Amino acid sequence: MRKKLLYSLVTLFVITTSYSQQFWVVTNKSSDLYTVSVSTGTIASSVATSAINIAQNPIEGFNGMAQHPITEEVYVLFKDNNEDRFIGRLNTATGEIITVAQTDSSLASIAFDASGVLYAMQGYANGGNVQQMQTVDINTAPETAFHVFTNTSGGDGEGLAFNTTDNLMYRYDGDDAGEFMSLNLDTLAESVISTTSGLDNYGGALAYRQGQNKFLLGLGNTLYDLLADGTISTISSIAEFDSGTFNNGWAETYIKGLVKVSSSTAGINDLTKTNISIYPNPTNNIINVNLGEVTSPTNYSLYSIDGKMIEDNNTVNSNSFSIDLTDMAIGIYILKIKSENSINTFKIIKR
């Protein structure tokens, strides 16, 4: 008995300490972006969000959140008080959302794959459960449906995350069975990994923990440790989200987005932190980069807009350098500059 107790305590300690970091969290019932200490469930800070470039009604809440793997921009699926839904890019420091476009009103979650393609699950719509996966254009937001799930009891879309270890898309299905499943995006082969009944079956957000080969799962106001084999352990609950329940027992406020807090402070073309300058931009051939106040060891990578790597981890030995785009096709490219203290990403236009 003592050995079993000791093992349980050690297991609990490992689970708790492995999630000592902070995550950005959004919910269905608030326009705030929360910074949450995962191990304790305490809210460290919050910022009110607002959509600054369209005239839709005030933000009612969110249906998803995901971070672009290359630019590190945070995208949100949000809704107004008419239940219309929109895709936008969120500035996590100021709360400003640059709206891309309106989306299908039934989208329930979003996730990027490793190359920067945005996927969405269609949730409850038109009086029935729809089990359909879609891709979403992050520049114009039209959806393209490509797969209808068959190995499911019929949930509401819910948690979605891409596993960069095995290159599969994972989904936690928000229904009574609590199905955890994977989808091969190339072959469209489905696999139900586990079912877990008795958890909150409304809401849901999933984040892959790279390097640990496991997931952080949010259901209702509770955060769970979800292993790749489907084993689930409770980590903490966010007490501030516990605002009562509907008549059917579902939580009224529930987690709808989880993104690990990034150390990067500068977003696309945000030069205020480091005074990095890039010119000319747009360009016909050469772009010049001045690193400004960045003095630590630096390297850069260049990607196409669809996430394909063109140049990787080029070491910079001076405060300025040039990149020759003469042989590149006309279009938009992403330049990522990494130093010891910051990661900065910029859109480069070749014309």
N, C-alpha and C positions, 0 to 999 in steps of 0.2 A: 504493500500500500504506500509506504513512504517513497519507494523508488518511483511508483507511478505519479505521486504528487510532485516529486522533484522534477520528473520529466515534463509534467504539465507546466510547472512554473518556468522551467528553462525555455520550453516552446513558446510560452506567452511572452517571455522577455525578448526572445529573438524576433518575434513578430512585431512587438512594440518598438524595439529599437531600430528595426529595419525601416520603419516609416516615421523617423524623426523629422523628415523634411516637410516643407510646406507645398501645398497645391492651391492653385486658383480653382474656385468652385462657383458655379452658377446654379440657380434653381428655377423652377417653373413659376414661382410666385413673386419674384423680386427682380428689379432692374439692376441690383448691385452685383459687383464682382467681389467675391470674398477671398481672402487669403487665409487658409486654414492649416493649422498644425495637425497633421494627420494622426499622430500617435495619441493626442489628447482630445481631438475634436474641437478645440478652441479656435475661435475666429481671431486672428492676429490683427487684421485690418480689413477695410472694405472701401470700395469706391463706387459711386453712382455712375451708371453708364447712360449714354444718350446717343441716338443716331443723328449725325450732324448734317447729312446731305440729302435727306428726303423728308417729305412732310407727312409721314404716317403718324398715327396716333401714338401717345406715350408707350414706352416699352412695358409690356405686361410681365414678361419673364422670358425664359430661354428653353430651347429644346435640344441644344447640343453645343459643344465647344471642342475645338481641335487645333493643334499647332502644326503649321507647315514644317516638314522635316528639313527643308533647305533654307528658306527665308526666316524661319522661326516666328513668323507672324501668327497671331492667334485669331482664328476665325470662329464666329459664333452664328448659331441658328437661333434667331430671336423672334418673338411674336408681339404684336400690338394688342390693344384691348378689343379689337375686332377678330382676333385669332388669325389674322393674316401673318404669314411667316416670311422672314427675310434672311439672306446670308450677308454677313458683313465682316470687316476686319476690325479687330478691337485693339485699341491702345490700352494696355494693361495699367499704365501709369496714370493716364488722365481719364479713362473711361469712355473716351470718344470712339464711336463706331462709324467707320466709313462703309455705308451700305452698298453692296454690290448690286443686288436686285431682289425682287420678291421671288419666293419659291413656291412649290406645291404646298398646300396647307396641311398635308398629312405627314410631312417629314418628321421623324421622331428622334433621330440621332445622326451624327456625322463623325467621320474619321478619315485621316489621310493614310495612304500607303507610303512606302519608303521613297517613292519617286515624286511625291507631291500631288498625286491624283486624289481628289476629294470624293468620298463615298458617303451615301446616306441610306438609312433604312426608312422605308415607308411604314408608318404606324397606323393606328386606328383611324379609319376614314369611311365616310359614307355609310355608316351603320354596320361595318364589318371589319374584321381583322385582315389586314393586307400584309403579306409576307414577301415584300419585294425590295430588292437591292437596286440602288441607282448610283450613277456617277453624276457629279455636279460640276459644271464649269465655274472655276473660282473667279473668272473675269466677267462673266455675264449671267451666271447662275441657272441656265437651263439644265433640266435633269434628263438623263437617259437611262431608262430601266433596262436591266440586262439579266436579272435572275429572280425567280420566284422560289422561295424556300418550300421544300416538301417534307423534310424531316423535323417537323415541329408541331406542337399541339395548338398553335395559334395564339401568339402573344401580340405585343404592341410595339415591336421593333426594338426600342430601348438601347442598352449599352452596346457600343461598337468600338473596337480598337484593333489596330494592325500589329501583328507580332513580327518584329524585325529579325527574330532568331530563326523562325521557320517560314517566314513570308506568307503567312496565312492571315485572313481577316477573322477575328473572333467576335462573337455576339453573345450577350447575355439576354435571353428572351424574357421580357417582363410578363410572365403569366403564372398561373398557380403551380406549374411544374418546375419553374425556375431552370429552364434549359440553358446550358452552356455549350456552345457549338462553334465549329470552325468552318470556313469556306475557302477553298482554293480558288483564287481569282482567275487563274489560267484555265483550269479544267472544270470549274464550278462544282467540284465534288464537295459534298457536305459531310460533316461528322459530328454527331451528338456526343459530347465528352462526358457530361454528367447532368443530373437533374437534382435540384435542391428545393424541396417544398417548405413552406412555412415562413419564407422571407417576405418582405414587403413586395407586392407584385405590381406596383405602380411606380413610374419614374425609372431611373436607371442611367448610370454613366460608367464607362469603363476606360481605364488608362493602362497601357502596357508599361511595365517596369523593366526597361532595357538593362541587360547585365544581370538581372535576377531571374529572368524567364518566368515572370508572374505578373499578375494584374492587380490594380487597385479598383475595386468595385464600389459604387455608391448606389444604395437603394433606400428610398425614404430619406431619413436623416442619418443613416448609418453607413460607415465605411468598413469594407471587408477586404481581407487578404485573400486573393483568388489564385491558386496555383494552376499551372498549365494542365494538370490532370483533373481539375475541377474541384479540388479540396478548398473549402471556404472556412475562414476563421474571422470572427469579429475583431476589428481593431478599436474603433471608437464611434461615438455618436455626437453629432453636432446639435447640441441642445437648443440653440437659437432657432433651428429649423422646425422644431417640434411644436407646430401651431394647431394641433387638433387633427381630426380625421373626418373623411366623408362618412356618409351613412353606411357604406359598404365596407368600412374598415380600412380603406386605403389612406395613406398619409396625405394630408392636404398640401403640405410643402415638401418637395422632394428634390434630391440632387439630380441635375440634368447635364452637368459638364465637369470634367476633371482634367486639368493640365498642370504638370509640375511647374512650379515657379522657376522661371529662367533667370540665369545670372546676367543675361544680355539686357542692357538698358536702352539700347538704340534700335529703332525699327527701320523699316525701309526709308531711305533718304532722310533720316533724322540725324542731322549733323551737329546738333547742339552740344552733345556730350563730349565729343572728341575733336570737333572742328576739322574733320576729314573733308577734303574737297576733291571732286571728280569733274574733269572737264576735257574736251567739250562733251556734253551729254544732252541731246543726241549727238552721235558722231558718225562720220562716214568710214573711218578706219581706226585711228588711234585714240585711246582714252588715257589721260594722265591722272594719276592718283597722288595726292599729297596727304600724308598721314597726320598732319597737324600736331596735336598734343600727344599722339601715340608714340611712345619711345621704347616700349618693351619689345621683345622679339615678336615678329609678326609674319603671318603667311596668308595667302589668299587662295580662293577657289572660285571657279567660274562655271555656271550652269546655264543650260537653256531654260526657257520658261516652263517647259514640261518636265523639268527635273533631271535631265540627262547631264552627267558630268562632262565638262569639256577640259578643264584644267583643275588639278587637285593639289592642295598643300604646297603651293609655290612659296619658297622662303624669300622674304624681303630683307635686304641688307642695308637699306638706306631709308630716309624719310619720304622718298618719293619714287615712283616707278611708273611704267607705261605698259599697256596691254594692246597688242595689235589685233584688231578685229577685221582686217582687210579681207581675209578669206572666209569670214563668217557670213551666213545668210542674213538678210535684212530681218529684223525682229527685236524682241525683248530678251535680255539676258539678266541673270542674277549674279552679282559679285558679292561674295562673302569674305570679309576681312576679319581674321582672328588675331587677337593679341592676348597677353597674359591676363588682362583685366576686363576685356570686352569682346563681344562679337557683334559686328555691324554688317548689315546686308543692304544692298543698293540695287535698284533697277537700272540697267544700262540699255539704251536704245540705239540699235544699229540701223541707219537709214540708207 
